[in-house]
Amino acid sequence: MTAFVADDELSTMAIEELDSACALKWPELKRITPWGDTFTGFAPSGREVEIERRYLWSHEPKGAIAVEIEVRIAGGQQAAEARALITAPD
């Protein structure tokens, strides 16, 4: 049996991973930026996916951190992305 991973499933995974990635406090985010990693996971349908997480310094607004997530099926046939900008607390 071949499982099909729908785009909405990948999008849901990307948003969930983004929520987790953004849960860090500002000092922790600053300490690890710039940084990224890729790891293997499983979609709810059982298909193997690659999850890439990136923390990058943003140019606008200056000093903010861009958190980017990409969830893709191995081989890159389908992918979904989610992104957030986090600014320093006042």
The first five atom37 places (N, CA, C, CB, O) and aatype in JSON, in Angstrom:
{
  "aatype": [12, 16, 0, 13, 19, 0, 3, 3, 6, 10, 15, 16, 12, 0, 9, 6, 6, 10, 3, 15, 0, 4, 0, 10, 11, 17, 14, 6, 10, 11, 1, 9, 16, 14, 17, 7, 3, 16, 13, 16, 7, 13, 0, 14, 15, 7, 1, 6, 19, 6, 9, 6, 1, 1, 18, 10, 17, 15, 8, 6, 14, 11, 7, 0, 9, 0, 19, 6, 9, 6, 19, 1, 9, 0, 7, 7, 5, 5, 0, 0, 6, 0, 1, 0, 10, 9, 16, 0, 14, 3],
  "atom_mask": [
    [1, 1, 1, 1, 1],
    [1, 1, 1, 1, 1],
    [1, 1, 1, 1, 1],
    [1, 1, 1, 1, 1],
    [1, 1, 1, 1, 1],
    [1, 1, 1, 1, 1],
    [1, 1, 1, 1, 1],
    [1, 1, 1, 1, 1],
    [1, 1, 1, 1, 1],
    [1, 1, 1, 1, 1],
    [1, 1, 1, 1, 1],
    [1, 1, 1, 1, 1],
    [1, 1, 1, 1, 1],
    [1, 1, 1, 1, 1],
    [1, 1, 1, 1, 1],
    [1, 1, 1, 1, 1],
    [1, 1, 1, 1, 1],
    [1, 1, 1, 1, 1],
    [1, 1, 1, 1, 1],
    [1, 1, 1, 1, 1],
    [1, 1, 1, 1, 1],
    [1, 1, 1, 1, 1],
    [1, 1, 1, 1, 1],
    [1, 1, 1, 1, 1],
    [1, 1, 1, 1, 1],
    [1, 1, 1, 1, 1],
    [1, 1, 1, 1, 1],
    [1, 1, 1, 1, 1],
    [1, 1, 1, 1, 1],
    [1, 1, 1, 1, 1],
    [1, 1, 1, 1, 1],
    [1, 1, 1, 1, 1],
    [1, 1, 1, 1, 1],
    [1, 1, 1, 1, 1],
    [1, 1, 1, 1, 1],
    [1, 1, 1, 0, 1],
    [1, 1, 1, 1, 1],
    [1, 1, 1, 1, 1],
    [1, 1, 1, 1, 1],
    [1, 1, 1, 1, 1],
    [1, 1, 1, 0, 1],
    [1, 1, 1, 1, 1],
    [1, 1, 1, 1, 1],
    [1, 1, 1, 1, 1],
    [1, 1, 1, 1, 1],
    [1, 1, 1, 0, 1],
    [1, 1, 1, 1, 1],
    [1, 1, 1, 1, 1],
    [1, 1, 1, 1, 1],
    [1, 1, 1, 1, 1],
    [1, 1, 1, 1, 1],
    [1, 1, 1, 1, 1],
    [1, 1, 1, 1, 1],
    [1, 1, 1, 1, 1],
    [1, 1, 1, 1, 1],
    [1, 1, 1, 1, 1],
    [1, 1, 1, 1, 1],
    [1, 1, 1, 1, 1],
    [1, 1, 1, 1, 1],
    [1, 1, 1, 1, 1],
    [1, 1, 1, 1, 1],
    [1, 1, 1, 1, 1],
    [1, 1, 1, 0, 1],
    [1, 1, 1, 1, 1],
    [1, 1, 1, 1, 1],
    [1, 1, 1, 1, 1],
    [1, 1, 1, 1, 1],
    [1, 1, 1, 1, 1],
    [1, 1, 1, 1, 1],
    [1, 1, 1, 1, 1],
    [1, 1, 1, 1, 1],
    [1, 1, 1, 1, 1],
    [1, 1, 1, 1, 1],
    [1, 1, 1, 1, 1],
    [1, 1, 1, 0, 1],
    [1, 1, 1, 0, 1],
    [1, 1, 1, 1, 1],
    [1, 1, 1, 1, 1],
    [1, 1, 1, 1, 1],
    [1, 1, 1, 1, 1],
    [1, 1, 1, 1, 1],
    [1, 1, 1, 1, 1],
    [1, 1, 1, 1, 1],
    [1, 1, 1, 1, 1],
    [1, 1, 1, 1, 1],
    [1, 1, 1, 1, 1],
    [1, 1, 1, 1, 1],
    [1, 1, 1, 1, 1],
    [1, 1, 1, 1, 1],
    [1, 1, 1, 1, 1]
  ],
  "atom_positions": [
    [[0.84, -1.18, 0.0], [0.0, 0.0, 0.0], [0.88, 1.24, 0.0], [-0.95, 0.0, 1.21], [1.86, 1.31, 0.74]],
    [[0.54, 2.22, -0.82], [1.26, 3.48, -0.87], [0.43, 4.56, -0.21], [1.61, 3.86, -2.33], [-0.73, 4.76, -0.57]],
    [[1.01, 5.23, 0.75], [0.3, 6.32, 1.43], [0.5, 7.6, 0.66], [0.78, 6.48, 2.91], [1.59, 7.83, 0.12]],
    [[-0.5, 8.44, 0.59], [-0.41, 9.72, -0.08], [-0.37, 10.82, 0.97], [-1.6, 9.93, -1.07], [-1.21, 10.85, 1.87]],
    [[0.59, 11.71, 0.86], [0.68, 12.84, 1.78], [0.12, 14.05, 1.07], [2.16, 13.08, 2.25], [0.72, 14.54, 0.11]],
    [[-1.0, 14.54, 1.52], [-1.64, 15.7, 0.9], [-0.9, 16.97, 1.29], [-3.13, 15.79, 1.32], [-0.26, 17.03, 2.34]],
    [[-0.99, 17.99, 0.43], [-0.35, 19.26, 0.71], [-0.78, 19.82, 2.06], [-0.67, 20.27, -0.38], [0.03, 20.39, 2.79]],
    [[-2.07, 19.65, 2.4], [-2.55, 20.19, 3.68], [-1.9, 19.47, 4.86], [-4.07, 20.07, 3.77], [-1.71, 20.07, 5.92]],
    [[-1.55, 18.21, 4.69], [-0.86, 17.48, 5.75], [0.54, 18.06, 5.96], [-0.79, 15.97, 5.42], [0.97, 18.25, 7.09]],
    [[1.24, 18.33, 4.88], [2.57, 18.92, 4.98], [2.49, 20.32, 5.57], [3.26, 18.95, 3.6], [3.33, 20.7, 6.39]],
    [[1.49, 21.09, 5.16], [1.3, 22.44, 5.69], [1.03, 22.4, 7.19], [0.15, 23.16, 4.96], [1.58, 23.2, 7.95]],
    [[0.19, 21.49, 7.61], [-0.11, 21.34, 9.04], [1.15, 20.99, 9.81], [-1.19, 20.27, 9.26], [1.39, 21.54, 10.88]],
    [[1.95, 20.09, 9.27], [3.21, 19.72, 9.92], [4.15, 20.92, 10.0], [3.88, 18.57, 9.17], [4.8, 21.12, 11.03]],
    [[4.23, 21.71, 8.92], [5.11, 22.88, 8.91], [4.68, 23.89, 9.97], [5.11, 23.54, 7.51], [5.53, 24.45, 10.67]],
    [[3.4, 24.13, 10.09], [2.89, 25.08, 11.09], [3.14, 24.57, 12.51], [1.38, 25.33, 10.88], [3.53, 25.35, 13.38]],
    [[2.93, 23.29, 12.74], [3.2, 22.72, 14.07], [4.67, 22.83, 14.42], [2.75, 21.25, 14.13], [5.02, 23.16, 15.56]],
    [[5.54, 22.54, 13.46], [6.99, 22.64, 13.69], [7.39, 24.1, 13.92], [7.78, 22.04, 12.5], [8.26, 24.39, 14.74]],
    [[6.76, 25.03, 13.2], [7.04, 26.45, 13.39], [6.65, 26.88, 14.8], [6.3, 27.3, 12.33], [7.4, 27.61, 15.45]],
    [[5.51, 26.45, 15.27], [5.08, 26.77, 16.64], [6.12, 26.3, 17.65], [3.71, 26.13, 16.94], [6.45, 27.02, 18.59]],
    [[6.63, 25.1, 17.44], [7.65, 24.55, 18.34], [8.95, 25.36, 18.24], [7.91, 23.07, 18.01], [9.58, 25.65, 19.26]],
    [[9.34, 25.71, 17.03], [10.59, 26.45, 16.81], [10.52, 27.84, 17.42], [10.89, 26.55, 15.32], [11.53, 28.37, 17.88]],
    [[9.34, 28.44, 17.42], [9.16, 29.8, 17.94], [8.94, 29.83, 19.45], [8.0, 30.47, 17.25], [8.83, 30.91, 20.03]],
    [[8.86, 28.69, 20.09], [8.6, 28.62, 21.52], [9.81, 29.01, 22.36], [8.15, 27.24, 21.89], [9.69, 29.2, 23.57]],
    [[10.97, 29.12, 21.73], [12.17, 29.5, 22.47], [12.06, 30.95, 22.94], [13.43, 29.3, 21.61], [11.44, 31.77, 22.27]],
    [[12.66, 31.26, 24.06], [12.71, 32.63, 24.55], [13.79, 33.4, 23.78], [13.01, 32.66, 26.09], [14.71, 32.8, 23.22]],
    [[13.66, 34.74, 23.74], [14.55, 35.58, 22.96], [16.04, 35.3, 23.21], [14.26, 37.03, 23.26], [16.79, 35.16, 22.24]],
    [[16.51, 35.2, 24.46], [17.94, 34.92, 24.66], [18.38, 33.59, 24.02], [18.25, 34.88, 26.16], [19.49, 33.49, 23.49]],
    [[17.51, 32.59, 24.06], [17.84, 31.3, 23.44], [17.9, 31.44, 21.92], [16.8, 30.22, 23.84], [18.8, 30.9, 21.28]],
    [[16.94, 32.18, 21.35], [16.93, 32.4, 19.9], [18.2, 33.11, 19.45], [15.71, 33.22, 19.49], [18.83, 32.71, 18.47]],
    [[18.58, 34.16, 20.18], [19.8, 34.91, 19.81], [21.03, 34.02, 19.86], [19.99, 36.12, 20.74], [21.92, 34.12, 19.01]],
    [[21.08, 33.16, 20.85], [22.25, 32.31, 21.05], [22.44, 31.3, 19.9], [22.14, 31.56, 22.38], [23.57, 30.95, 19.57]],
    [[21.35, 30.84, 19.3], [21.48, 29.81, 18.26], [21.43, 30.36, 16.83], [20.38, 28.79, 18.43], [21.64, 29.62, 15.88]],
    [[21.15, 31.66, 16.68], [21.04, 32.24, 15.34], [22.41, 32.71, 14.88], [20.02, 33.42, 15.32], [23.12, 33.32, 15.68]],
    [[22.83, 32.47, 13.64], [22.18, 31.67, 12.6], [22.45, 30.18, 12.81], [22.66, 32.11, 11.21], [23.53, 29.78, 13.24]],
    [[21.45, 29.39, 12.49], [21.58, 27.93, 12.66], [20.45, 27.25, 11.92], [21.56, 27.54, 14.17], [19.4, 27.85, 11.68]],
    [[20.66, 26.03, 11.57], [19.61, 25.24, 10.95], [19.96, 23.76, 11.01], [0.0, 0.0, 0.0], [21.12, 23.39, 11.21]],
    [[18.95, 22.95, 10.83], [19.2, 21.51, 10.75], [18.08, 20.86, 9.96], [19.32, 20.88, 12.16], [17.02, 21.44, 9.74]],
    [[18.36, 19.65, 9.53], [17.39, 18.85, 8.8], [17.32, 17.48, 9.47], [17.77, 18.73, 7.27], [18.35, 16.89, 9.8]],
    [[16.1, 17.0, 9.65], [15.95, 15.68, 10.25], [14.79, 14.96, 9.59], [15.74, 15.78, 11.77], [13.94, 15.57, 8.94]],
    [[14.75, 13.67, 9.77], [13.72, 12.83, 9.19], [12.6, 12.62, 10.2], [14.3, 11.48, 8.74], [12.85, 12.42, 11.39]],
    [[11.37, 12.66, 9.71], [10.21, 12.42, 10.55], [9.17, 11.66, 9.75], [0.0, 0.0, 0.0], [9.42, 11.24, 8.62]],
    [[8.0, 11.5, 10.33], [6.92, 10.79, 9.67], [5.65, 11.62, 9.7], [6.68, 9.41, 10.32], [5.28, 12.17, 10.74]],
    [[5.0, 11.71, 8.55], [3.71, 12.38, 8.46], [2.66, 11.48, 9.12], [3.33, 12.68, 6.97], [2.88, 10.27, 9.25]],
    [[1.53, 12.04, 9.53], [0.48, 11.21, 10.12], [0.05, 10.06, 9.2], [-0.72, 12.06, 10.46], [-0.42, 9.03, 9.68]],
    [[0.21, 10.24, 7.89], [-0.16, 9.18, 6.95], [0.87, 8.05, 6.93], [-0.32, 9.75, 5.56], [0.63, 7.01, 6.31]],
    [[2.02, 8.25, 7.61], [3.05, 7.22, 7.65], [4.2, 7.43, 6.69], [0.0, 0.0, 0.0], [5.21, 6.73, 6.76]],
    [[4.08, 8.39, 5.78], [5.17, 8.66, 4.83], [6.33, 9.34, 5.53], [4.67, 9.53, 3.67], [6.15, 10.15, 6.44]],
    [[7.53, 8.98, 5.11], [8.73, 9.61, 5.63], [8.89, 11.0, 5.01], [9.99, 8.73, 5.35], [8.72, 11.16, 3.8]],
    [[9.2, 11.99, 5.84], [9.4, 13.36, 5.36], [10.7, 13.91, 5.94], [8.21, 14.26, 5.75], [11.2, 13.43, 6.96]],
    [[11.23, 14.91, 5.28], [12.37, 15.66, 5.79], [11.84, 16.97, 6.35], [13.46, 15.91, 4.68], [11.02, 17.63, 5.72]],
    [[12.31, 17.34, 7.53], [11.91, 18.59, 8.16], [13.15, 19.44, 8.31], [11.2, 18.34, 9.54], [14.13, 19.02, 8.93]],
    [[13.11, 20.63, 7.75], [14.25, 21.55, 7.84], [13.84, 22.76, 8.65], [14.74, 21.97, 6.42], [12.79, 23.37, 8.4]],
    [[14.66, 23.11, 9.62], [14.42, 24.25, 10.5], [15.6, 25.21, 10.36], [14.22, 23.8, 12.0], [16.75, 24.8, 10.46]],
    [[15.29, 26.52, 10.13], [16.34, 27.53, 9.99], [16.03, 28.73, 10.86], [16.49, 27.96, 8.5], [14.89, 29.19, 10.94]],
    [[17.08, 29.25, 11.54], [17.0, 30.49, 12.3], [18.0, 31.44, 11.64], [17.32, 30.27, 13.85], [19.2, 31.18, 11.63]],
    [[17.5, 32.55, 11.09], [18.33, 33.48, 10.33], [18.1, 34.91, 10.81], [18.04, 33.37, 8.82], [16.99, 35.27, 11.21]],
    [[19.16, 35.74, 10.78], [18.99, 37.16, 11.1], [18.24, 37.82, 9.97], [20.36, 37.86, 11.34], [18.53, 37.57, 8.8]],
    [[17.29, 38.65, 10.3], [16.48, 39.35, 9.31], [17.05, 40.74, 9.06], [15.01, 39.44, 9.78], [17.56, 41.39, 9.98]],
    [[16.96, 41.21, 7.82], [17.39, 42.56, 7.5], [16.29, 43.58, 7.8], [17.81, 42.66, 6.03], [16.58, 44.72, 8.15]],
    [[15.05, 43.16, 7.66], [13.9, 44.02, 7.94], [12.86, 43.23, 8.71], [13.29, 44.6, 6.64], [12.39, 42.22, 8.19]],
    [[12.49, 43.6, 9.86], [13.08, 44.67, 10.65], [14.46, 44.25, 11.16], [12.17, 45.06, 11.82], [14.69, 43.08, 11.48]],
    [[15.34, 45.21, 11.22], [16.72, 44.94, 11.63], [16.76, 44.32, 13.02], [17.55, 46.23, 11.6], [16.09, 44.78, 13.94]],
    [[17.55, 43.27, 13.16], [17.71, 42.6, 14.44], [16.68, 41.53, 14.75], [0.0, 0.0, 0.0], [16.79, 40.83, 15.75]],
    [[15.68, 41.4, 13.89], [14.68, 40.34, 14.09], [15.27, 39.0, 13.63], [13.36, 40.66, 13.31], [16.27, 38.96, 12.92]],
    [[14.64, 37.95, 14.05], [15.07, 36.61, 13.66], [13.96, 35.98, 12.82], [15.4, 35.72, 14.91], [12.8, 35.92, 13.23]],
    [[14.34, 35.5, 11.63], [13.4, 34.79, 10.77], [13.51, 33.31, 11.1], [13.7, 35.06, 9.25], [14.6, 32.73, 11.06]],
    [[12.39, 32.71, 11.41], [12.33, 31.27, 11.67], [11.61, 30.65, 10.47], [11.59, 30.94, 13.03], [10.47, 30.99, 10.19]],
    [[12.29, 29.74, 9.79], [11.74, 29.13, 8.58], [11.7, 27.62, 8.73], [12.57, 29.51, 7.34], [12.64, 27.0, 9.23]],
    [[10.59, 27.04, 8.3], [10.4, 25.59, 8.36], [10.01, 25.11, 6.97], [9.3, 25.2, 9.42], [9.19, 25.73, 6.3]],
    [[10.61, 24.01, 6.56], [10.2, 23.36, 5.32], [10.0, 21.88, 5.62], [11.26, 23.57, 4.17], [10.86, 21.23, 6.21]],
    [[8.86, 21.37, 5.21], [8.56, 19.93, 5.35], [8.39, 19.4, 3.94], [7.25, 19.67, 6.25], [7.57, 19.9, 3.17]],
    [[9.18, 18.38, 3.6], [9.12, 17.85, 2.23], [9.21, 16.33, 2.23], [10.25, 18.44, 1.38], [9.82, 15.71, 3.09]],
    [[8.57, 15.78, 1.23], [8.68, 14.34, 1.01], [10.06, 14.09, 0.42], [7.54, 13.8, 0.07], [10.52, 14.86, -0.43]],
    [[10.72, 13.04, 0.85], [12.03, 12.7, 0.32], [11.97, 12.7, -1.2], [12.51, 11.32, 0.84], [11.06, 12.12, -1.79]],
    [[12.93, 13.34, -1.83], [12.94, 13.47, -3.27], [12.36, 14.8, -3.74], [0.0, 0.0, 0.0], [12.49, 15.16, -4.91]],
    [[11.73, 15.53, -2.82], [11.24, 16.86, -3.11], [10.02, 16.96, -3.99], [0.0, 0.0, 0.0], [9.77, 18.02, -4.57]],
    [[9.22, 15.87, -4.14], [8.05, 15.93, -4.99], [7.02, 16.91, -4.45], [7.43, 14.55, -5.14], [6.37, 17.61, -5.23]],
    [[6.86, 16.98, -3.14], [5.91, 17.87, -2.5], [6.59, 18.51, -1.3], [4.62, 17.12, -2.08], [7.4, 17.88, -0.62]],
    [[6.24, 19.78, -1.04], [6.82, 20.47, 0.11], [5.85, 21.54, 0.59], [8.18, 21.09, -0.24], [4.98, 22.0, -0.16]],
    [[6.02, 21.93, 1.85], [5.27, 23.04, 2.43], [6.22, 23.84, 3.3], [4.04, 22.53, 3.26], [7.15, 23.28, 3.89]],
    [[6.01, 25.14, 3.37], [6.86, 26.01, 4.16], [6.03, 26.86, 5.1], [7.71, 26.89, 3.25], [4.86, 27.16, 4.84]],
    [[6.65, 27.26, 6.2], [6.04, 28.19, 7.14], [7.16, 29.09, 7.64], [5.31, 27.44, 8.34], [8.3, 28.65, 7.79]],
    [[6.83, 30.36, 7.9], [7.86, 31.34, 8.28], [7.28, 32.32, 9.29], [8.4, 32.09, 7.05], [6.11, 32.68, 9.23]],
    [[8.13, 32.74, 10.23], [7.74, 33.75, 11.21], [8.92, 34.69, 11.45], [7.27, 33.09, 12.54], [10.07, 34.29, 11.34]],
    [[8.61, 35.94, 11.77], [9.63, 36.92, 12.19], [9.43, 37.19, 13.66], [9.54, 38.24, 11.35], [8.33, 37.49, 14.11]],
    [[10.51, 37.08, 14.41], [10.44, 37.32, 15.85], [11.32, 38.52, 16.16], [10.88, 36.05, 16.67], [12.5, 38.54, 15.8]],
    [[10.76, 39.5, 16.83], [11.51, 40.69, 17.19], [11.87, 40.65, 18.67], [10.71, 41.97, 16.87], [11.22, 39.96, 19.46]],
    [[12.91, 41.39, 19.03], [13.35, 41.44, 20.42], [12.27, 42.04, 21.29], [14.65, 42.23, 20.55], [11.59, 42.98, 20.86]],
    [[12.1, 41.53, 22.5], [11.12, 42.14, 23.4], [11.58, 43.55, 23.78], [10.94, 41.26, 24.67], [12.77, 43.85, 23.83]],
    [[10.6, 44.39, 24.06], [10.93, 45.79, 24.45], [11.51, 45.87, 25.83], [9.7, 46.67, 24.37], [11.83, 46.96, 26.3]]
  ]
}
